[in-house]
Structure formats: C-alpha cells, structure tokens
Amino acid sequence: MRESGYSEAIRRLLRPEVGGLPAYDPGADPETVLLDYGLERIVKLSNNENPYGISPLAAQAIQQRLAQGLGRYPDPAGKDLCRALAQRHGIARERIILGNGSENILELLCQTFLNTGDQVVTQSPCFGLYEIFPLMMGAQVLKVPLTESFECDVEAWCKALDRPVKLVFISNPSNPVGTAFSKTELEAIVHACPDDCLLVIDEAYYEYAVSDPSYPDALKVLEAQERPWIVLRTFSKAYGLASLRVGYGIASHIGIVEALHRVRTPYNVNQLAQEAAVAALEDNHHLQQSVALVSQERTRLTTTLRDEGYRVATSLANFLFIDTTVDASQVVQALLREGVIVKAWREPGFETFIRASVSLPAENDLFLQALTRIQTPA
Ligand SMILES: *Cc1c(COP(=O)(O)O)cnc(C)c1O
C-alpha cells in the first residue's frame, strides 16, 4: 500500500492522461540537502526567488491582517487587488483574473479551453507546466526549438502555427533560457497565430526585462489586436511574494475572464496574499532595488562564467541557463554536496544545462566557487 508508483487498482481508477503525466521538478529540498550532507549553510538558486524577500510595506500589511484576524474567507473577487491592478495598467477591472500564483491561471486556462486532442504550441526548452497542464487535459503539445544560439526561430514558429492550434504558451523572457522575443519576433508570431487560438504571454520575469530597450511589453503589442489573448504576471519573482502565491492575468476579452471565474475555486487567492500584493504594488523602491541588484549580478555572473569557458545565454531575467558540457544531473549532485541548489534541465536536448538563479553577491560567489571546484567546462 505504501509502495510508490501506481498499482493496478489505482491505475484503473486514474484518467489515462494523469497516469502518463510527468512530475514537476521543483528542485532539491533545502532541509533535506542540509541533513543529507551535514551542511551548515544552503544557497538556494533553484526557484528564481527574490533574495531580498518581500517589501516592508507588504510585511506591514500582513501584520495588520494578522491583528485583524484570519478567521474569515478571503474576498472571493479580490476587489482591492483588482482595482489596484486595473489602475496600474489603465484597463477595466473586469479584464483581470487573479490566481493562486500565475501557475494557477495556466492551469485554469487549460481546464477552461482544452479538449482531448487539442493542439498547444510552445517553445523548447520550456517551463514544465506548459506541457504538464495540457497533457493533463489530453491535449498535444508541440514545442518549437530555439536556435543553437538561443534565438527565436520565427520560421519554425510560423510553420508550427499553420494548423488548428488552440493555445499558444510563450514565456517572455523565456524560462529556463532567460532570452526574450524581440518586438519584431513577437509581432511575427502574433500575426502567424490562427485567429481562433488563444495566445498566452507569460511575463513572470517582466520587471527584470522591461528596462531593456529590446524587450517588448506584450500588453502594448497586443492591445490593438482583436484576437483572444491573455498576459500573465506574478508577484512571486521580482516582488518577492513567492510563498504567498498570487499572480494575475490581463485578458483581451471580458468573456475569457468570466469563463476562468466559473472554473476556478471560489477562494483561490488567500487574504494575506491579496493584501500583501496591494502593498507590494505601492513599494516601487523595493522593486527597483531588487531589480537593480539582480541586473548587476546577472552581468557579473555571465561575464565570469563566460571567461571560464561556459556557454551562457544572455538573460533578461533573474537566472542563467548554463551549458556544463557534461551530464547536468551529475553537476547538480556535486553542487548539492557543496551546499548549492540549482536545477538540472531534464528536457531532451538540454541534458547538459543547469538553470541557476541570480541572488545576493555573496551567494553568487559561493555558487561560482563551488562550480570551479567541481569542474571545468570541456
Ligand atoms: C515562476 C514562473 C511562473 C509562476 O509563478 P507563480 O509563483 O505561480 O506566480 C509562471 N511562469 C513562469 C515562466 C515562471 O517561471
């Protein structure tokens, strides 16, 4: 009964789509690593979190909520947060959907729009959930590879979109690579999308990329489009609220949001998250400070690693995609023994790559030192 894996009896109960689902890899658990290797310190560079954590204003909002009590259900409509976001973006409140992290919205989009056999197009390598959620619904996922030099292959995208596609997932900047589609590339893809497909632009790392002149703000590119689209943002990355779970989507049509409301659980965003997010939006100083630190360290890490002979993609996000030239899971294991957690990229074709978050200077140094101790790139 306690064996892992599905017994015959369980397998008979399962939807076949679920039986075949791959597991999401969240990276190693810090506590376990600490105990397993008898370490005193862990550097966690596996989840692209903000090392500065949440804004003091958000912390204050949480204290206040705690003082007022947590015994009641959260506002099911998330009115205050929706109002603040609508104002921030200059759009109608009805076009905003909140999620328990933007992951929740990715899941809702698949549950709401995908039928068995529907086609989904995304990029390769890609965020694991762009594959897991569609597969869960019985849809098929076609992945358009980046070029060898980590660039968008517009021609391959146009070819992939020349068929009945239901959903398109684009992460801009890309997780795990960190590179971004240019405005021209994004426009070409938007143009190539069938009119009856829903285009999902996931801007989880928007705040890190937006100051780069080559980075296109999807809301600006899409606003004039008649077609259905949704842009996703999150409070988990640059805003540092990862543990609270809150993200949002801005949709082209109110009808998209209305459909997602019917599918979501009524209280999907908890009250602490709603109130902390409103406060975090107000704290531009904290956001800018976090982003500035990451940009500086991103440049330093990229240069250092390239000088040491590593191939590193030019990242606009808060992580780096690094070719170790050997089996990345071996490198990840060796780094764990040194107290550094990064993620091995298990996707076919990228087995030699690791993804490492950019963190505080001292933590980044520990990562660089540990990497130098365990290997030199071929
Ligand atoms: C981190 C991440 C998210 C999800 O973040 P939430 O914590 O669920 O808001 C979504 N998309 C991409 C590409 C990410 O990297």
The ligand as an SDF file (V2000), in Angstrom:
LIG
                    3D

 15 15  0  0  0  0  0  0  0  0999 V2000
    7.7980   31.2030  -11.8020 C   0  0  0  0  0  0  0  0  0  0  0  0
    7.0110   31.1450  -13.0410 C   0  0  0  0  0  0  0  0  0  0  0  0
    5.6110   31.1950  -13.0240 C   0  0  0  0  0  0  0  0  0  0  0  0
    4.7490   31.0140  -11.8410 C   0  0  0  0  0  0  0  0  0  0  0  0
    4.8390   31.7390  -10.8380 O   0  0  0  0  0  0  0  0  0  0  0  0
    3.7210   31.7570   -9.7020 P   0  0  0  0  0  0  0  0  0  0  0  0
    4.5510   31.6630   -8.4790 O   0  0  0  0  0  0  0  0  0  0  0  0
    2.8010   30.6180   -9.8610 O   0  0  0  0  0  0  0  0  0  0  0  0
    3.0610   33.0610   -9.9100 O   0  0  0  0  0  0  0  0  0  0  0  0
    4.9230   31.2000  -14.2080 C   0  0  0  0  0  0  0  0  0  0  0  0
    5.5560   31.1520  -15.3660 N   0  0  0  0  0  0  0  0  0  0  0  0
    6.8870   31.0900  -15.4320 C   0  0  0  0  0  0  0  0  0  0  0  0
    7.5270   31.0300  -16.7630 C   0  0  0  0  0  0  0  0  0  0  0  0
    7.6550   31.0710  -14.2740 C   0  0  0  0  0  0  0  0  0  0  0  0
    8.9670   30.9500  -14.3670 O   0  0  0  0  0  0  0  0  0  0  0  0
  1  2  1  0
  2  3  1  0
  2 14  2  0
  3  4  1  0
  3 10  2  0
  4  5  1  0
  5  6  1  0
  6  7  2  0
  6  8  1  0
  6  9  1  0
 10 11  1  0
 11 12  2  0
 12 13  1  0
 12 14  1  0
 14 15  1  0
M  END
$$$$
